[in-house]
Amino acid sequence: MTGLIDSSMWTMVIIVSLLGVFTKLAYYNIGKRGKDSALEHIPRVTPEQWERLEVGYQKRGSVILLLASIPVVGSAITAVAGAFETGMATFVILVLISNLIRNWLLVVVFGQTLALLPISG
């Protein structure tokens, strides 16, 4: 459990989370080019899924970006955010929060899993 307070580990979590924001910016910019461009560049997303994401985005607004760290779905969500002209500051803050939460959970789960393993020294 002492590893969870290691500042260098949390620095890495922050750095990895920021890198995740920059990778999602690519999808955001694809979304700014429109639905057809997004569907062309995100092949796992069907037009029907895009429509559902648009409806969800219209109902929930940009807060749906808190799900941006989910693989594949997150890429589509960030593209939809671009298509809906979400402000850059809002986009960066919400995607960063999403990435920080995911990466923090991964560190905690990984740390707890390691603590359960019998390590002989």
C-alpha positions in Angstrom: 0.0 0.0 0.0 3.0 2.3 0.5 3.4 2.4 -3.3 0.2 4.3 -3.6 1.7 7.3 -2.0 4.8 7.3 -4.1 5.0 10.7 -5.8 7.0 9.5 -8.8 4.2 7.0 -9.6 1.5 9.7 -9.4 3.7 11.9 -11.6 3.7 9.1 -14.2 -0.1 8.8 -13.9 -0.5 12.5 -14.6 2.0 12.3 -17.6 0.3 9.3 -19.1 -3.1 10.9 -18.6 -2.0 14.1 -20.4 -0.6 12.0 -23.2 -4.0 10.4 -23.5 -5.6 13.8 -23.9 -3.3 14.6 -26.7 -4.1 11.3 -28.5 -7.9 12.0 -28.1 -7.4 15.4 -29.7 -6.8 13.6 -33.0 -10.3 12.1 -32.8 -11.7 15.5 -31.7 -10.2 17.1 -34.9 -11.6 14.2 -37.0 -15.0 14.9 -35.6 -14.7 18.6 -36.5 -14.5 17.5 -40.1 -18.0 15.8 -39.8 -19.7 12.5 -39.4 -18.5 11.0 -42.7 -14.9 11.7 -41.8 -15.3 10.2 -38.3 -17.0 7.1 -39.6 -14.2 6.7 -42.1 -11.4 7.1 -39.5 -13.1 5.1 -36.7 -14.0 1.9 -38.6 -15.4 0.0 -35.5 -18.1 2.6 -35.1 -21.2 2.0 -37.2 -23.6 4.8 -38.4 -26.2 3.5 -35.9 -23.7 3.7 -33.0 -22.7 7.3 -34.2 -26.4 8.2 -34.1 -26.8 6.9 -30.5 -23.7 8.8 -29.5 -25.1 12.0 -31.0 -28.4 11.5 -29.1 -26.5 10.8 -25.9 -24.3 13.9 -26.4 -27.4 16.0 -27.1 -29.1 14.7 -23.9 -26.1 14.8 -21.5 -23.9 17.4 -23.1 -20.2 17.5 -22.8 -20.2 15.7 -19.5 -20.3 12.5 -21.6 -16.6 13.1 -22.2 -16.0 11.6 -18.8 -16.3 8.3 -20.6 -13.6 9.2 -23.1 -11.0 6.8 -21.6 -13.1 3.7 -22.5 -11.4 2.1 -25.5 -13.1 2.5 -28.9 -16.2 4.2 -27.4 -14.0 7.0 -26.0 -12.6 7.6 -29.5 -16.1 7.9 -30.9 -17.2 10.1 -28.0 -14.3 12.5 -28.6 -15.1 12.6 -32.3 -18.7 13.5 -31.5 -17.5 16.2 -29.2 -15.6 17.7 -32.2 -18.6 17.4 -34.4 -20.7 19.3 -31.8 -18.0 22.0 -31.6 -17.3 21.4 -27.9 -14.9 24.1 -26.6 -11.2 23.1 -26.4 -10.9 23.9 -22.7 -14.0 21.9 -21.8 -12.8 19.0 -23.9 -9.3 19.0 -22.4 -10.5 19.2 -18.8 -13.2 16.5 -19.1 -10.9 14.1 -21.0 -8.1 14.7 -18.6 -10.4 13.9 -15.7 -11.6 10.7 -17.5 -8.0 9.6 -18.0 -6.9 10.4 -14.5 -9.7 8.4 -13.0 -9.0 5.4 -15.3 -5.3 5.5 -14.7 -5.7 6.0 -11.0 -8.0 2.9 -10.9 -5.5 0.9 -12.9 -2.8 1.8 -10.4 -4.9 0.9 -7.4 -6.1 -2.4 -8.9 -2.6 -3.3 -10.1 -1.2 -2.4 -6.7 -3.8 -4.4 -4.8 -3.2 -7.4 -7.1 0.6 -7.2 -6.5 -0.1 -7.1 -2.7 -2.0 -10.3 -2.9 0.8 -12.2 -4.7 3.2 -14.1 -2.5 6.6 -12.7 -3.5 9.6 -14.5 -2.1 12.7 -12.5 -1.6 
